[in-house]
């Protein structure tokens, strides 16, 4: 996603898109959430209405220090869901939390989209229970973008929403991911690969082999099995896998940037010559590693629920929050969910029945 402060004003008139922002989700809430919301509100003006949900006594002082923006509203929520809280408790006993109240606004059509940098499992579970699934979706999924040597990111689905996926789930992930890549990334016919231990059709577990057959028949641009090395090479636009493997890949990938920075720092500490070399190449290194920064993508979509939901990194900066809101607005405008429903409704009945 691009920096919202650098793009031009909207060129067409639409009704305002109402976006609920969980102002208490994330490591730096609510300050970063409020600042990110202000960035978008100042950029989009009357095209967006942002609803901050959280502790009003904490949010209002931050807002009062900034230039007044009429498109931002505050809904009070007295409870906060932490990163370590169990998702199963939110619907039962945490209904005063910003996460629950925000998603309930989405459920009751008082908002078009929901954005949070909070508890990923909590957003996933609560959104599924409150809002329900898009007709035809077996399970919602969370994706993540990976930089590639081609310059075009690869979308990996699933990265932890479902850790024991059936073949039908994997087929649905490929359809939802293809719709998202086409509408949001502008890829006319996104290629899809199934993560496996080898490229041959008969490789892998029974689930993988059956999923291979479903992906061949469900209408996506399926190119066959891909291996882990293909993710960063950009072999395909979308890689489909079970959430167990996907989450391991995601967590490993998140550690790479910190690892490289530590190695560069250790190299610089060896002496003055090494320090000068690192200093000379710093702009190049910063540019090369930029695509690995989560802030560039803002957040990832929770695909398959009725309503748009974007989930961000816990340490999201104001820019990342702003990009998440931008992405949510774009998903609503382009009717990603409606297209997913229409696409799934046209899949062969044999695939629909193989849950």
Secondary structure as UniProt FT lines:
FT   TURN            4..6
FT   STRAND          17..22
FT   TURN            23..24
FT   TURN            27..30
FT   HELIX           31..44
FT   HELIX           45..47
FT   STRAND          48..54
FT   HELIX           56..64
FT   TURN            70..71
FT   STRAND          72..76
FT   TURN            83..84
FT   HELIX           88..93
FT   TURN            95..96
FT   HELIX           98..107
FT   TURN            108..109
FT   STRAND          113..116
FT   HELIX           120..131
FT   TURN            135..136
FT   STRAND          141..146
FT   TURN            149..150
FT   STRAND          154..157
FT   HELIX           167..184
FT   TURN            188..189
FT   STRAND          191..195
FT   TURN            201..202
FT   HELIX           206..217
FT   STRAND          221..226
FT   HELIX           229..233
FT   STRAND          238..240
FT   HELIX           243..268
FT   TURN            269..270
FT   HELIX           272..289
FT   HELIX           290..292
FT   HELIX           294..296
FT   STRAND          299..303
FT   STRAND          308..312
FT   TURN            314..315
FT   HELIX           318..333
FT   TURN            334..335
FT   HELIX           336..345
FT   HELIX           349..352
//
